[in-house]
Amino acid sequence: MQTARMRLIAAFAMLCLPYAVLGAWLAHSKGLQSVAAFIASVALLLWVLALLCGTWRRFFLVQVPLFLLGAAFTACTLTFDNPPGQLIAFVLATSTWQEVRGFFGLWPGQRLLLAGLILGSIDVWLALRSPPQRISSGRNTRLRWGFIGAIVLLSGFAIGNAAAFIDGLASNPLIGTVMFVTGPLRYARAAVNGTALHKEPYGASRAGGEEVHILIIGESARRDSWSVYGYQRKTTPTLEKLKGEAIFFQHAVADANLTICAVPILLTGALPERFDIKEVRGTLVDLAEEAGYSTAWLMNQDPHISLLLGIHADRMLYPPPLSTLIMGKLPLDETLLPDLHRQIARDGKSRFIGLHVIGSHWQYDSRYPPAFELFGSGKGLNYLSVLSKEPDQRIVDAYDNSVAYTDWFLGQVIEQARALKVPATVTYISDHGEDLYTLDGQAGHGTASFTRHQFDIPAFVWVNAAYREAHPDKVQALNQNSQKEIRSHNVFYSIADLMGIQWPGASPARSFASSGFAPDSASPVIAGGGLVSLPR
């Protein structure tokens, strides 16, 4: 009898392990009302299963898949400090079975499989050794009613705070998984399929022959760290050689200092003061498709921003989501070049190709290969180094190395476009800039406290000889406007103008490819999520 009881206790302790860890996390991060809702939901689930199973052995065997689900759910929650949500949903929605198999062929994936196998084996062994006796003998009525009363009391305490109550339920592995599958994962799959947003047609059209237009959205590029704009270090030697072919804008300003706002504004033309990502009904990709362009959207970035915007091009290229999530970093931007080459080579139809790159996002020393360690080493830096309030030249060196790699990457894109015989353009603009503490006394981006370097960004348009010949008026306008201030929200109208797209909402005054361009120096910018006036 004593041995049977010990086996029962061991099996129950194993079963409760993920729940205990999740409860401790909830107590620390969400509060007691969330813990109460969580305990009530777990207790009710276990009680119902116990009634259905009848015996302890059956009960613990049925719990094995729930235990494994709980272990995976707990690991995810502790890793991301939240139950599975939008990030995990977009990772799963953009992963193919081939990528999943490839991931589990690598050591991180194999380690997860091994951990699951070990935990599952221990749980099965304990379940099989648990006593086969019935759970309820029918003589413990008081205990049963006491259990029900405890669940009612805990639920009553938790339900006084609706948000805390929902947090507690969402932290239950079974309930949280159902909520995840029917909520974020369902939305992410719809976004990948291009059906998540209700889009409104632009009424766009275009006349003319085959052309190719490439838009590159950079990341965290500060204009004052590019030598093509006068920085003392030769960080952009390739671009400096292209000054006769490319038009460099001397006063490009980001409309926001964080990507989640800057990229949507750039691709929709929304003014900062009117921006609401929930109100997006179409993007530059949709406009190009309506006008008859084939489209491609190539990402070496967090894809959820593009998917939240409803971007659904003819060709969508995502970064390897599972390995990116586990390894904690994206591959180098050059991974996009082979697919770009294939898109450029698809002649016979006009093409719009967008590239969203990781550029110079922190951690800077992970954004370039060893061959581009030109200005010093970032050795010894870690993810938290950027938060240091002490000057650190290694951070500046690593950042400048990332700029030099971006310069090389942009040169590769332009050389691919140069091979085209049809009119072609390559436009580059960064989503926002970056502060470097050693140089600015501030660090990073997306903060309410900032310097101009979080908003002053590099931007240029390269045009080939065929485009110059076909559209001399556009090239002349680009040159005339290169000394004027351009903003992120001008990009939507300007790229459409370069592509020759006409639609009722077209605005020459907002296109820096038009002789009628009128700079916008009145609109505020978004800093740290709020509207502010940019210091002049």
ZIBELWO-V642344 format. One record per residue. N is the residue number from 1. RES is the residue in one small letter. PHI is phi in whole degrees, -180 to 180 (NA if undefined). PSI is psi as a letter, one per 20 degrees, with the letter a starting at -180 (* if undefined). OMEGA is omega as a letter, one per 20 degrees, with the letter a starting at -180 (999 if undefined). Layout:
BEGIN
n:N res:RES phi:PHI psi:PSI omega:OMEGA
n:N res:RES phi:PHI psi:PSI omega:OMEGA
END
This chain:
BEGIN
n:1 res:m phi:NA psi:g omega:r
n:2 res:q phi:-64 psi:g omega:r
n:3 res:t phi:-64 psi:g omega:r
n:4 res:a phi:-61 psi:g omega:r
n:5 res:r phi:-66 psi:g omega:r
n:6 res:m phi:-64 psi:g omega:r
n:7 res:r phi:-64 psi:h omega:r
n:8 res:l phi:-63 psi:g omega:r
n:9 res:i phi:-64 psi:g omega:a
n:10 res:a phi:-64 psi:g omega:r
n:11 res:a phi:-64 psi:g omega:a
n:12 res:f phi:-70 psi:h omega:r
n:13 res:a phi:-64 psi:g omega:r
n:14 res:m phi:-64 psi:g omega:r
n:15 res:l phi:-61 psi:g omega:a
n:16 res:c phi:-83 psi:i omega:a
n:17 res:l phi:-56 psi:g omega:r
n:18 res:p phi:-62 psi:h omega:a
n:19 res:y phi:-66 psi:h omega:r
n:20 res:a phi:-65 psi:g omega:r
n:21 res:v phi:-65 psi:g omega:r
n:22 res:l phi:-64 psi:h omega:r
n:23 res:g phi:-64 psi:g omega:r
n:24 res:a phi:-64 psi:g omega:r
n:25 res:w phi:-63 psi:g omega:r
n:26 res:l phi:-62 psi:g omega:a
n:27 res:a phi:-60 psi:h omega:a
n:28 res:h phi:-77 psi:h omega:a
n:29 res:s phi:-105 psi:h omega:a
n:30 res:k phi:-119 psi:h omega:r
n:31 res:g phi:115 psi:r omega:a
n:32 res:l phi:-69 psi:h omega:a
n:33 res:q phi:-67 psi:h omega:r
n:34 res:s phi:-66 psi:h omega:r
n:35 res:v phi:-62 psi:g omega:a
n:36 res:a phi:-62 psi:g omega:r
n:37 res:a phi:-63 psi:h omega:r
n:38 res:f phi:-64 psi:g omega:a
n:39 res:i phi:-62 psi:g omega:a
n:40 res:a phi:-62 psi:g omega:a
n:41 res:s phi:-69 psi:h omega:r
n:42 res:v phi:-67 psi:g omega:a
n:43 res:a phi:-62 psi:g omega:r
n:44 res:l phi:-64 psi:g omega:r
n:45 res:l phi:-62 psi:g omega:a
n:46 res:l phi:-67 psi:h omega:r
n:47 res:w phi:-65 psi:g omega:r
n:48 res:v phi:-61 psi:g omega:r
n:49 res:l phi:-65 psi:h omega:r
n:50 res:a phi:-63 psi:g omega:r
n:51 res:l phi:-64 psi:h omega:a
n:52 res:l phi:-72 psi:h omega:a
n:53 res:c phi:-82 psi:h omega:r
n:54 res:g phi:87 psi:g omega:a
n:55 res:t phi:-116 psi:q omega:a
n:56 res:w phi:-64 psi:g omega:a
n:57 res:r phi:-64 psi:g omega:r
n:58 res:r phi:-60 psi:g omega:a
n:59 res:f phi:-59 psi:g omega:a
n:60 res:f phi:-72 psi:h omega:r
n:61 res:l phi:-67 psi:g omega:r
n:62 res:v phi:-64 psi:h omega:a
n:63 res:q phi:-76 psi:i omega:a
n:64 res:v phi:-57 psi:g omega:r
n:65 res:p phi:-64 psi:h omega:r
n:66 res:l phi:-69 psi:h omega:r
n:67 res:f phi:-63 psi:g omega:r
n:68 res:l phi:-64 psi:g omega:r
n:69 res:l phi:-61 psi:g omega:a
n:70 res:g phi:-64 psi:h omega:r
n:71 res:a phi:-65 psi:g omega:r
n:72 res:a phi:-66 psi:g omega:r
n:73 res:f phi:-63 psi:g omega:r
n:74 res:t phi:-65 psi:g omega:r
n:75 res:a phi:-61 psi:g omega:r
n:76 res:c phi:-65 psi:g omega:a
n:77 res:t phi:-63 psi:g omega:a
n:78 res:l phi:-70 psi:h omega:a
n:79 res:t phi:-66 psi:g omega:a
n:80 res:f phi:-106 psi:j omega:r
n:81 res:d phi:57 psi:k omega:r
n:82 res:n phi:-166 psi:q omega:r
n:83 res:p phi:-60 psi:r omega:a
n:84 res:p phi:-50 psi:p omega:a
n:85 res:g phi:-142 psi:b omega:a
n:86 res:q phi:-62 psi:g omega:a
n:87 res:l phi:-60 psi:g omega:a
n:88 res:i phi:-63 psi:h omega:a
n:89 res:a phi:-61 psi:g omega:a
n:90 res:f phi:-70 psi:h omega:r
n:91 res:v phi:-63 psi:g omega:a
n:92 res:l phi:-67 psi:h omega:a
n:93 res:a phi:-69 psi:h omega:a
n:94 res:t phi:-101 psi:j omega:r
n:95 res:s phi:-95 psi:p omega:r
n:96 res:t phi:-95 psi:r omega:r
n:97 res:w phi:-62 psi:h omega:r
n:98 res:q phi:-64 psi:g omega:r
n:99 res:e phi:-68 psi:h omega:r
n:100 res:v phi:-63 psi:g omega:r
n:101 res:r phi:-63 psi:g omega:r
n:102 res:g phi:-64 psi:h omega:r
n:103 res:f phi:-64 psi:g omega:a
n:104 res:f phi:-77 psi:i omega:r
n:105 res:g phi:-89 psi:i omega:r
n:106 res:l phi:-96 psi:r omega:a
n:107 res:w phi:-59 psi:g omega:r
n:108 res:p phi:-59 psi:g omega:r
n:109 res:g phi:-68 psi:g omega:r
n:110 res:q phi:-65 psi:h omega:r
n:111 res:r phi:-65 psi:g omega:r
n:112 res:l phi:-65 psi:g omega:r
n:113 res:l phi:-62 psi:g omega:a
n:114 res:l phi:-64 psi:g omega:r
n:115 res:a phi:-62 psi:g omega:r
n:116 res:g phi:-64 psi:h omega:r
n:117 res:l phi:-65 psi:g omega:a
n:118 res:i phi:-66 psi:g omega:a
n:119 res:l phi:-63 psi:g omega:r
n:120 res:g phi:-64 psi:h omega:r
n:121 res:s phi:-65 psi:g omega:r
n:122 res:i phi:-62 psi:g omega:a
n:123 res:d phi:-66 psi:g omega:r
n:124 res:v phi:-64 psi:g omega:a
n:125 res:w phi:-61 psi:g omega:r
n:126 res:l phi:-66 psi:h omega:r
n:127 res:a phi:-65 psi:g omega:a
n:128 res:l phi:-68 psi:h omega:a
n:129 res:r phi:-93 psi:i omega:r
n:130 res:s phi:-73 psi:q omega:a
n:131 res:p phi:-65 psi:q omega:a
n:132 res:p phi:-83 psi:j omega:a
n:133 res:q phi:-67 psi:q omega:r
n:134 res:r phi:-68 psi:q omega:a
n:135 res:i phi:-73 psi:g omega:a
n:136 res:s phi:-119 psi:p omega:r
n:137 res:s phi:-95 psi:i omega:a
n:138 res:g phi:86 psi:i omega:a
n:139 res:r phi:-103 psi:j omega:a
n:140 res:n phi:-108 psi:l omega:a
n:141 res:t phi:-62 psi:g omega:a
n:142 res:r phi:-62 psi:g omega:r
n:143 res:l phi:-62 psi:g omega:a
n:144 res:r phi:-64 psi:g omega:a
n:145 res:w phi:-69 psi:h omega:r
n:146 res:g phi:-65 psi:h omega:r
n:147 res:f phi:-64 psi:g omega:r
n:148 res:i phi:-63 psi:g omega:r
n:149 res:g phi:-63 psi:h omega:r
n:150 res:a phi:-63 psi:g omega:r
n:151 res:i phi:-62 psi:g omega:r
n:152 res:v phi:-64 psi:g omega:a
n:153 res:l phi:-63 psi:g omega:r
n:154 res:l phi:-63 psi:g omega:r
n:155 res:s phi:-65 psi:g omega:r
n:156 res:g phi:-64 psi:h omega:r
n:157 res:f phi:-65 psi:g omega:a
n:158 res:a phi:-74 psi:h omega:a
n:159 res:i phi:-72 psi:i omega:r
n:160 res:g phi:-64 psi:h omega:r
n:161 res:n phi:-124 psi:o omega:a
n:162 res:a phi:-59 psi:g omega:a
n:163 res:a phi:-65 psi:g omega:r
n:164 res:a phi:-66 psi:h omega:r
n:165 res:f phi:-61 psi:g omega:r
n:166 res:i phi:-66 psi:h omega:r
n:167 res:d phi:-59 psi:g omega:r
n:168 res:g phi:-66 psi:g omega:r
n:169 res:l phi:-64 psi:g omega:a
n:170 res:a phi:-66 psi:i omega:r
n:171 res:s phi:-89 psi:i omega:r
n:172 res:n phi:-72 psi:p omega:a
n:173 res:p phi:-53 psi:g omega:a
n:174 res:l phi:-71 psi:g omega:r
n:175 res:i phi:-65 psi:g omega:a
n:176 res:g phi:-62 psi:h omega:r
n:177 res:t phi:-68 psi:g omega:r
n:178 res:v phi:-62 psi:g omega:r
n:179 res:m phi:-63 psi:h omega:a
n:180 res:f phi:-66 psi:g omega:a
n:181 res:v phi:-67 psi:g omega:a
n:182 res:t phi:-85 psi:i omega:a
n:183 res:g phi:-110 psi:e omega:a
n:184 res:p phi:-57 psi:g omega:a
n:185 res:l phi:-68 psi:h omega:r
n:186 res:r phi:-62 psi:g omega:r
n:187 res:y phi:-65 psi:g omega:a
n:188 res:a phi:-62 psi:g omega:r
n:189 res:r phi:-65 psi:h omega:r
n:190 res:a phi:-65 psi:h omega:r
n:191 res:a phi:-65 psi:g omega:r
n:192 res:v phi:-63 psi:h omega:r
n:193 res:n phi:-85 psi:i omega:r
n:194 res:g phi:78 psi:k omega:a
n:195 res:t phi:-116 psi:j omega:a
n:196 res:a phi:-75 psi:h omega:a
n:197 res:l phi:-110 psi:q omega:r
n:198 res:h phi:-86 psi:o omega:a
n:199 res:k phi:-96 psi:q omega:r
n:200 res:e phi:-113 psi:p omega:a
n:201 res:p phi:-65 psi:q omega:r
n:202 res:y phi:-85 psi:h omega:a
n:203 res:g phi:75 psi:l omega:a
n:204 res:a phi:-89 psi:q omega:r
n:205 res:s phi:-151 psi:r omega:r
n:206 res:r phi:-155 psi:q omega:r
n:207 res:a phi:-117 psi:q omega:r
n:208 res:g phi:132 psi:r omega:a
n:209 res:g phi:-90 psi:a omega:a
n:210 res:e phi:-68 psi:p omega:r
n:211 res:e phi:-143 psi:r omega:r
n:212 res:v phi:-131 psi:p omega:r
n:213 res:h phi:-129 psi:p omega:a
n:214 res:i phi:-117 psi:p omega:r
n:215 res:l phi:-116 psi:p omega:r
n:216 res:i phi:-114 psi:p omega:r
n:217 res:i phi:-99 psi:o omega:a
n:218 res:g phi:-83 psi:a omega:a
n:219 res:e phi:-140 psi:p omega:r
n:220 res:s phi:56 psi:k omega:a
n:221 res:a phi:-94 psi:o omega:r
n:222 res:r phi:-96 psi:p omega:a
n:223 res:r phi:-61 psi:h omega:a
n:224 res:d phi:-72 psi:i omega:r
n:225 res:s phi:-105 psi:j omega:r
n:226 res:w phi:-107 psi:p omega:a
n:227 res:s phi:-66 psi:h omega:r
n:228 res:v phi:-65 psi:i omega:r
n:229 res:y phi:-105 psi:j omega:r
n:230 res:g phi:111 psi:j omega:r
n:231 res:y phi:-63 psi:p omega:a
n:232 res:q phi:-69 psi:h omega:r
n:233 res:r phi:-77 psi:q omega:a
n:234 res:k phi:-81 psi:m omega:a
n:235 res:t phi:-86 psi:h omega:a
n:236 res:t phi:-131 psi:l omega:a
n:237 res:p phi:-64 psi:h omega:r
n:238 res:t phi:-65 psi:g omega:a
n:239 res:l phi:-68 psi:h omega:r
n:240 res:e phi:-63 psi:h omega:r
n:241 res:k phi:-75 psi:i omega:a
n:242 res:l phi:-104 psi:j omega:a
n:243 res:k phi:-60 psi:h omega:r
n:244 res:g phi:-78 psi:h omega:a
n:245 res:e phi:-100 psi:h omega:a
n:246 res:a phi:-108 psi:q omega:r
n:247 res:i phi:-102 psi:o omega:a
n:248 res:f phi:-98 psi:p omega:r
n:249 res:f phi:-86 psi:p omega:a
n:250 res:q phi:-85 psi:i omega:a
n:251 res:h phi:-137 psi:l omega:r
n:252 res:a phi:-82 psi:p omega:a
n:253 res:v phi:-128 psi:p omega:r
n:254 res:a phi:-74 psi:q omega:r
n:255 res:d phi:-83 psi:i omega:r
n:256 res:a phi:-153 psi:q omega:a
n:257 res:n phi:-104 psi:j omega:r
n:258 res:l phi:-140 psi:q omega:a
n:259 res:t phi:-61 psi:h omega:a
n:260 res:i phi:-62 psi:h omega:r
n:261 res:c phi:-103 psi:g omega:a
n:262 res:a phi:-65 psi:g omega:a
n:263 res:v phi:-67 psi:g omega:r
n:264 res:p phi:-58 psi:h omega:r
n:265 res:i phi:-63 psi:g omega:a
n:266 res:l phi:-62 psi:h omega:a
n:267 res:l phi:-94 psi:i omega:r
n:268 res:t phi:-120 psi:i omega:a
n:269 res:g phi:80 psi:j omega:a
n:270 res:a phi:-68 psi:q omega:r
n:271 res:l phi:-75 psi:q omega:a
n:272 res:p phi:-54 psi:g omega:a
n:273 res:e phi:-71 psi:i omega:r
n:274 res:r phi:-113 psi:j omega:a
n:275 res:f phi:-73 psi:p omega:r
n:276 res:d phi:-151 psi:o omega:a
n:277 res:i phi:-61 psi:h omega:r
n:278 res:k phi:-72 psi:i omega:a
n:279 res:e phi:-98 psi:j omega:a
n:280 res:v phi:-66 psi:p omega:a
n:281 res:r phi:-125 psi:j omega:r
n:282 res:g phi:168 psi:r omega:a
n:283 res:t phi:-135 psi:a omega:r
n:284 res:l phi:-58 psi:h omega:r
n:285 res:v phi:-64 psi:g omega:r
n:286 res:d phi:-64 psi:g omega:r
n:287 res:l phi:-60 psi:g omega:r
n:288 res:a phi:-64 psi:g omega:r
n:289 res:e phi:-63 psi:g omega:r
n:290 res:e phi:-59 psi:h omega:a
n:291 res:a phi:-82 psi:j omega:r
n:292 res:g phi:102 psi:j omega:r
n:293 res:y phi:-80 psi:q omega:r
n:294 res:s phi:-79 psi:q omega:a
n:295 res:t phi:-129 psi:q omega:r
n:296 res:a phi:-140 psi:q omega:r
n:297 res:w phi:-131 psi:o omega:a
n:298 res:l phi:-109 psi:p omega:a
n:299 res:m phi:-118 psi:p omega:r
n:300 res:n phi:-123 psi:m omega:a
n:301 res:q phi:-155 psi:r omega:r
n:302 res:d phi:-60 psi:o omega:a
n:303 res:p phi:-74 psi:i omega:a
n:304 res:h phi:-67 psi:h omega:r
n:305 res:i phi:-67 psi:g omega:r
n:306 res:s phi:-63 psi:h omega:a
n:307 res:l phi:-73 psi:h omega:r
n:308 res:l phi:-61 psi:h omega:r
n:309 res:l phi:-80 psi:i omega:a
n:310 res:g phi:79 psi:k omega:r
n:311 res:i phi:-68 psi:p omega:r
n:312 res:h phi:-144 psi:n omega:a
n:313 res:a phi:-83 psi:r omega:r
n:314 res:d phi:-60 psi:h omega:r
n:315 res:r phi:-126 psi:p omega:r
n:316 res:m phi:-115 psi:p omega:r
n:317 res:l phi:-119 psi:o omega:a
n:318 res:y phi:-104 psi:q omega:r
n:319 res:p phi:-69 psi:r omega:r
n:320 res:p phi:-64 psi:o omega:a
n:321 res:p phi:-68 psi:g omega:a
n:322 res:l phi:-68 psi:g omega:a
n:323 res:s phi:-67 psi:h omega:r
n:324 res:t phi:-63 psi:g omega:a
n:325 res:l phi:-64 psi:g omega:a
n:326 res:i phi:-77 psi:g omega:a
n:327 res:m phi:-73 psi:h omega:r
n:328 res:g phi:83 psi:j omega:r
n:329 res:k phi:-154 psi:q omega:r
n:330 res:l phi:-84 psi:q omega:r
n:331 res:p phi:-71 psi:r omega:r
n:332 res:l phi:-73 psi:q omega:a
n:333 res:d phi:-61 psi:h omega:a
n:334 res:e phi:-63 psi:i omega:r
n:335 res:t phi:-64 psi:i omega:r
n:336 res:l phi:-82 psi:i omega:a
n:337 res:l phi:-63 psi:g omega:r
n:338 res:p phi:-60 psi:g omega:r
n:339 res:d phi:-69 psi:h omega:r
n:340 res:l phi:-60 psi:g omega:r
n:341 res:h phi:-58 psi:g omega:a
n:342 res:r phi:-66 psi:h omega:a
n:343 res:q phi:-70 psi:g omega:r
n:344 res:i phi:-65 psi:h omega:a
n:345 res:a phi:-75 psi:i omega:a
n:346 res:r phi:-81 psi:m omega:a
n:347 res:d phi:-79 psi:r omega:r
n:348 res:g phi:107 psi:i omega:a
n:349 res:k phi:-145 psi:q omega:r
n:350 res:s phi:-63 psi:q omega:a
n:351 res:r phi:-132 psi:p omega:r
n:352 res:f phi:-114 psi:p omega:a
n:353 res:i phi:-124 psi:p omega:r
n:354 res:g phi:-108 psi:p omega:r
n:355 res:l phi:-124 psi:p omega:r
n:356 res:h phi:-112 psi:o omega:a
n:357 res:v phi:-109 psi:r omega:a
n:358 res:i phi:-86 psi:h omega:r
n:359 res:g phi:52 psi:d omega:a
n:360 res:s phi:-113 psi:k omega:r
n:361 res:h phi:-69 psi:q omega:r
n:362 res:w phi:-61 psi:p omega:j
n:363 res:q phi:-92 psi:o omega:a
n:364 res:y phi:-56 psi:h omega:a
n:365 res:d phi:-73 psi:i omega:r
n:366 res:s phi:-100 psi:j omega:a
n:367 res:r phi:-102 psi:j omega:a
n:368 res:y phi:-150 psi:q omega:r
n:369 res:p phi:-80 psi:r omega:a
n:370 res:p phi:-56 psi:h omega:a
n:371 res:a phi:-63 psi:i omega:a
n:372 res:f phi:-103 psi:j omega:r
n:373 res:e phi:-82 psi:m omega:a
n:374 res:l phi:-94 psi:h omega:a
n:375 res:f phi:-117 psi:j omega:a
n:376 res:g phi:132 psi:r omega:a
n:377 res:s phi:-101 psi:q omega:r
n:378 res:g phi:-95 psi:j omega:a
n:379 res:k phi:-59 psi:p omega:r
n:380 res:g phi:95 psi:i omega:r
n:381 res:l phi:-77 psi:q omega:r
n:382 res:n phi:-133 psi:a omega:a
n:383 res:y phi:-62 psi:h omega:a
n:384 res:l phi:-90 psi:i omega:a
n:385 res:s phi:-60 psi:h omega:a
n:386 res:v phi:-66 psi:h omega:a
n:387 res:l phi:-85 psi:i omega:a
n:388 res:s phi:-63 psi:q omega:r
n:389 res:k phi:-96 psi:k omega:r
n:390 res:e phi:-116 psi:p omega:r
n:391 res:p phi:-58 psi:p omega:a
n:392 res:d phi:-144 psi:o omega:a
n:393 res:q phi:-63 psi:h omega:r
n:394 res:r phi:-61 psi:h omega:r
n:395 res:i phi:-67 psi:g omega:r
n:396 res:v phi:-63 psi:g omega:r
n:397 res:d phi:-61 psi:g omega:a
n:398 res:a phi:-64 psi:h omega:r
n:399 res:y phi:-63 psi:g omega:r
n:400 res:d phi:-63 psi:h omega:r
n:401 res:n phi:-62 psi:g omega:r
n:402 res:s phi:-65 psi:h omega:r
n:403 res:v phi:-67 psi:g omega:r
n:404 res:a phi:-62 psi:h omega:r
n:405 res:y phi:-69 psi:g omega:r
n:406 res:t phi:-60 psi:g omega:r
n:407 res:d phi:-58 psi:g omega:r
n:408 res:w phi:-63 psi:g omega:a
n:409 res:f phi:-60 psi:g omega:r
n:410 res:l phi:-63 psi:h omega:r
n:411 res:g phi:-62 psi:h omega:r
n:412 res:q phi:-65 psi:g omega:r
n:413 res:v phi:-63 psi:g omega:a
n:414 res:i phi:-65 psi:h omega:r
n:415 res:e phi:-65 psi:h omega:r
n:416 res:q phi:-65 psi:g omega:r
n:417 res:a phi:-70 psi:h omega:a
n:418 res:r phi:-63 psi:h omega:a
n:419 res:a phi:-72 psi:i omega:a
n:420 res:l phi:-73 psi:q omega:r
n:421 res:k phi:-95 psi:i omega:r
n:422 res:v phi:-90 psi:r omega:r
n:423 res:p phi:-57 psi:p omega:a
n:424 res:a phi:-148 psi:q omega:r
n:425 res:t phi:-134 psi:q omega:r
n:426 res:v phi:-128 psi:o omega:r
n:427 res:t phi:-112 psi:p omega:r
n:428 res:y phi:-123 psi:p omega:r
n:429 res:i phi:-151 psi:q omega:r
n:430 res:s phi:-84 psi:q omega:r
n:431 res:d phi:-67 psi:g omega:r
n:432 res:h phi:-162 psi:r omega:r
n:433 res:g phi:-98 psi:b omega:a
n:434 res:e phi:-157 psi:p omega:r
n:435 res:d phi:-97 psi:p omega:r
n:436 res:l phi:-117 psi:p omega:a
n:437 res:y phi:-58 psi:h omega:a
n:438 res:t phi:-61 psi:h omega:a
n:439 res:l phi:-99 psi:h omega:a
n:440 res:d phi:-119 psi:i omega:a
n:441 res:g phi:76 psi:j omega:r
n:442 res:q phi:-133 psi:r omega:a
n:443 res:a phi:-138 psi:q omega:r
n:444 res:g phi:80 psi:b omega:a
n:445 res:h phi:-155 psi:r omega:r
n:446 res:g phi:81 psi:j omega:a
n:447 res:t phi:-100 psi:q omega:r
n:448 res:a phi:-74 psi:h omega:r
n:449 res:s phi:-104 psi:p omega:a
n:450 res:f phi:-156 psi:r omega:r
n:451 res:t phi:-113 psi:r omega:r
n:452 res:r phi:-60 psi:h omega:a
n:453 res:h phi:-67 psi:i omega:r
n:454 res:q phi:-77 psi:i omega:a
n:455 res:f phi:-122 psi:h omega:r
n:456 res:d phi:-80 psi:o omega:a
n:457 res:i phi:-127 psi:q omega:r
n:458 res:p phi:-81 psi:q omega:r
n:459 res:a phi:-158 psi:q omega:r
n:460 res:f phi:-155 psi:r omega:r
n:461 res:v phi:-128 psi:p omega:r
n:462 res:w phi:-100 psi:p omega:r
n:463 res:v phi:-127 psi:q omega:r
n:464 res:n phi:-87 psi:r omega:a
n:465 res:a phi:-62 psi:h omega:a
n:466 res:a phi:-65 psi:h omega:r
n:467 res:y phi:-70 psi:h omega:r
n:468 res:r phi:-60 psi:h omega:a
n:469 res:e phi:-72 psi:h omega:a
n:470 res:a phi:-79 psi:h omega:a
n:471 res:h phi:-136 psi:m omega:a
n:472 res:p phi:-62 psi:h omega:r
n:473 res:d phi:-67 psi:h omega:r
n:474 res:k phi:-69 psi:g omega:r
n:475 res:v phi:-64 psi:g omega:r
n:476 res:q phi:-62 psi:g omega:r
n:477 res:a phi:-65 psi:g omega:r
n:478 res:l phi:-59 psi:g omega:r
n:479 res:n phi:-65 psi:g omega:a
n:480 res:q phi:-65 psi:h omega:a
n:481 res:n phi:-94 psi:j omega:a
n:482 res:s phi:-67 psi:h omega:r
n:483 res:q phi:-95 psi:i omega:a
n:484 res:k phi:-94 psi:q omega:r
n:485 res:e phi:-74 psi:p omega:r
n:486 res:i phi:-117 psi:q omega:a
n:487 res:r phi:-121 psi:r omega:a
n:488 res:s phi:-55 psi:g omega:a
n:489 res:h phi:-70 psi:i omega:r
n:490 res:n phi:-78 psi:i omega:a
n:491 res:v phi:-63 psi:g omega:a
n:492 res:f phi:-53 psi:g omega:a
n:493 res:y phi:-73 psi:h omega:a
n:494 res:s phi:-73 psi:g omega:r
n:495 res:i phi:-65 psi:g omega:r
n:496 res:a phi:-60 psi:h omega:r
n:497 res:d phi:-65 psi:g omega:r
n:498 res:l phi:-61 psi:h omega:a
n:499 res:m phi:-84 psi:i omega:r
n:500 res:g phi:76 psi:k omega:a
n:501 res:i phi:-87 psi:p omega:r
n:502 res:q phi:-118 psi:p omega:r
n:503 res:w phi:-160 psi:r omega:a
n:504 res:p phi:-57 psi:h omega:a
n:505 res:g phi:-90 psi:j omega:a
n:506 res:a phi:-60 psi:q omega:a
n:507 res:s phi:-139 psi:n omega:r
n:508 res:p phi:-55 psi:h omega:a
n:509 res:a phi:-67 psi:i omega:a
n:510 res:r phi:-105 psi:j omega:a
n:511 res:s phi:-109 psi:p omega:r
n:512 res:f phi:-78 psi:j omega:r
n:513 res:a phi:-99 psi:j omega:a
n:514 res:s phi:-121 psi:q omega:r
n:515 res:s phi:-68 psi:i omega:r
n:516 res:g phi:-94 psi:j omega:a
n:517 res:f phi:-62 psi:p omega:r
n:518 res:a phi:-121 psi:o omega:a
n:519 res:p phi:-57 psi:q omega:r
n:520 res:d phi:-104 psi:o omega:r
n:521 res:s phi:-109 psi:j omega:a
n:522 res:a phi:-101 psi:h omega:a
n:523 res:s phi:-65 psi:q omega:r
n:524 res:p phi:-73 psi:r omega:r
n:525 res:v phi:-121 psi:r omega:r
n:526 res:i phi:-103 psi:o omega:r
n:527 res:a phi:-128 psi:p omega:a
n:528 res:g phi:62 psi:k omega:r
n:529 res:g phi:93 psi:i omega:a
n:530 res:g phi:-120 psi:q omega:r
n:531 res:l phi:-79 psi:p omega:r
n:532 res:v phi:-141 psi:q omega:r
n:533 res:s phi:-86 psi:p omega:a
n:534 res:l phi:-79 psi:p omega:r
n:535 res:p phi:-59 psi:p omega:a
n:536 res:r phi:-100 psi:* omega:999
END
